[in-house]
Amino acid sequence: MDFIREKHKVVIIGGGFGGLQAALAFKKGLVEATLVDRRNFHLFQPLLYQVATGSLSPANIATPFRRILKRRPNIHVLMGEVMNIDVVKKLVLLKEGELSYDTLIVAAGSTHHYFGHDGWARFAPGLKTIEDATEIRKKVLTAFEKAEGVNDAEEVRTWLTFVVVGAGPTGVELAGALGEIARDALKNEFKSIDPSFLKIILVEGEARILQPYIPKLSRKAEEKLSHIGVTCRLKNLVIGVEKGALTIQEGNKTERIKTHTILWAAGIMASPLTAILSERTGATLDRFQRLAVEADLTLPGHPEIFVIGDMAALTDASSKILPSTAPVAIQEGKYVARLIQKRLDGKTIQPFSYNDKGQMVTVGRTSAVAEIGRLNLWGYPAWLLWLLVHLLQLVEFENRLLVLIQWAWSYFTRNRSAGLITGKDND
Amino acid sequence: MDFIREKHKVVIIGGGFGGLQAALAFKKGLVEATLVDRRNFHLFQPLLYQVATGSLSPANIATPFRRILKRRPNIHVLMGEVMNIDVVKKLVLLKEGELSYDTLIVAAGSTHHYFGHDGWARFAPGLKTIEDATEIRKKVLTAFEKAEGVNDAEEVRTWLTFVVVGAGPTGVELAGALGEIARDALKNEFKSIDPSFLKIILVEGEARILQPYIPKLSRKAEEKLSHIGVTCRLKNLVIGVEKGALTIQEGNKTERIKTHTILWAAGIMASPLTAILSERTGATLDRFQRLAVEADLTLPGHPEIFVIGDMAALTDASSKILPSTAPVAIQEGKYVARLIQKRLDGKTIQPFSYNDKGQMVTVGRTSAVAEIGRLNLWGYPAWLLWLLVHLLQLVEFENRLLVLIQWAWSYFTRNRSAGLITGKDND
């Protein structure tokens, strides 16, 4: 009845890969979108482990939303915390107020999963945020300082034992980077420490590392890790984490490892917002708290609510659930923005289908494994490919250039350029 | 009686400008020095305000000690906290153990001075550490996000009122940088905010800003500040700081200013270690807790204890106390290292005399004032000189290059490259 057509209001919760790509995919026109995030910046998570190990600075891998979206007059940014969602009144309830929507895109991502042992988080931090990364950086660098400062050999050994739990991509990248920095640090900076005291242990419950890859690449990666001083403890489960130690179990044999540095990369679960949405809409949750979504990424019975990225459990053609990775989230974000715009023109599009371009992970400083369709690469060539892909992906020109220089410098000199221990004391 | 001469043990407390320069000035030979610091890095404090305003990242202005001292086999680094000094047994007592010394160099610097109102620190953070800078950055950036998020005009005004207390060099640099980023942010990123709501106030008790400079340069700086939107409130004293407001007094008139962002640059006082040394040696403290030292920077009656930098109150030829600046600390650090080495050869050197090369301070993005002997510069030429001097001073090649690129980018694009709001929520 209106002669002037009102703009269609979209609210996007979360500015990770999925949410940001959705925001960027809305053309000027009929959509007015608001991106809500607790933080004021987009984080390039695949490089977060490099901040944790002191090779990059936080600002190298994070870019404020307002800068990215500067030239998008129809996309608004709001820093705020979502407390609840009213699916009947179509309202997102924030700590700071409320936002009404015509269409909602929920892309709040995931958090660490301690499998019921939330108390372990204190002693075994995971790697999801900038603060996690600087906290881990502090833990790792402090361990060397402490090892240099104490005289008791047992204590030195404890400080120089680093344990990474979980040998998925994040765990492998962390352990590899730790192996390299430890070797460099002991060679160049902490000369009074006996390098033979160093122990880096990667604990994995399965029979091989890097489960999502073909066995050959798992083997290549394990060989490389072993070469740089990382011991893989396969078929080992973590059964206890406490201050100064971790206990693992292999079969019916348990072992207590004394260490002050335990890093958690064993699993993730979806943001607690999925529980709220499940309660409000009846959508089902899987064991990682992900929401079962329709083929077009909407919630059953709610075509106006899209759930994407790590929060969605979507089954692909071969009836496997799509992994919680950046490429999946990016493609889903672009897809839902396209679908929403098509709908406004009265059209529809095909269900979402994931175009799998392959996967890759670094193993140490200049080595990686990559699986691109039927092509399998490892070692230096795989790393060059990894470098290229990640540089191209970094959101902004400036960051790309700075990161390139910082890396180049770091590889040539084997120096850490961001090895600062910052943050308040907390132990 | 010994045929083998033992190495002379020097302990340096603090790795700021004074302590680090002392460490670097010890040649290989008879001295074995240990640099103790709570942190693992040297901080280039003159650029800290650029981290606080989001132009530089912490890693750009900080370098780990171990990297700087990598090629110095006779200089050791220990991360530790000094709790006490036993001047009789010649021991530095750390939280982590103890260190014995033949000669001690105390260079632990200074901290904020709230003139008896320590409760104000919570609402009006000062700028001394990396954490201070990221905390201030968070406060400033959050203020814009909040202003964008609220509807009440009064609240928007409160969020957009920024107060800097103290118009010395740090206060002027902070206020100038705030003026520039506020203008840019409102123009490019927070388009729904009315720029006329913005207020940046620089509060100063004296009749002019930049007291250490000649009145003409104070005037030039004040004009420039006014041009970029900073109001100087001279002859105003801060009499109250509380959550959400500050009260100032001019003559017998008081005014309450509503603001969520108060930055403290009103004064510093020496590290609490001076009180310990005063008690142990009888040396006198001045009202800024600085220790009165001999002409060779030793404590009276203790030729083996040197106090340098912000902790020392040394009177120059014109009977003025040397200012708490980097150049003074650097020259003092080099001087004491030279004196200690000469003593080991049985020689002595002239008392310390400060070679004043001048002073300079930026006022906004591309403007500065500089006083070099009889030469007074202001505006763009002064800024170019400031840029040159500071780039040359940055400790390491890599940092210099990165900082240059980051600045160049930031000036050309008027973008903040490090505008991240990080850190745990605390309000």
Interface residues (C-beta under 8 A of the other chain):
Chain A: R39 N40 F41 S57 P58 A59 N60 A62 P64 R66 R67 K70 P73 L78 M79 G80 E96 G97 I130 E131 T134 L141 T142 E145 E148 G149 N188 E189 F190 K191 E398 N399 L401 L402 I405 Q406 W409 T413 N415 R416 S417 A418 G419 L420 I421 T422 G423 K424
Chain B: R39 N40 F41 S57 P58 A59 N60 A62 P64 R66 R67 K70 P73 L78 M79 G80 E96 G97 I130 E131 T134 L141 T142 E145 E148 G149 V150 N188 E189 F190 K191 E398 N399 L401 L402 I405 Q406 W409 T413 N415 R416 S417 A418 G419 L420 I421 T422 G423 K424
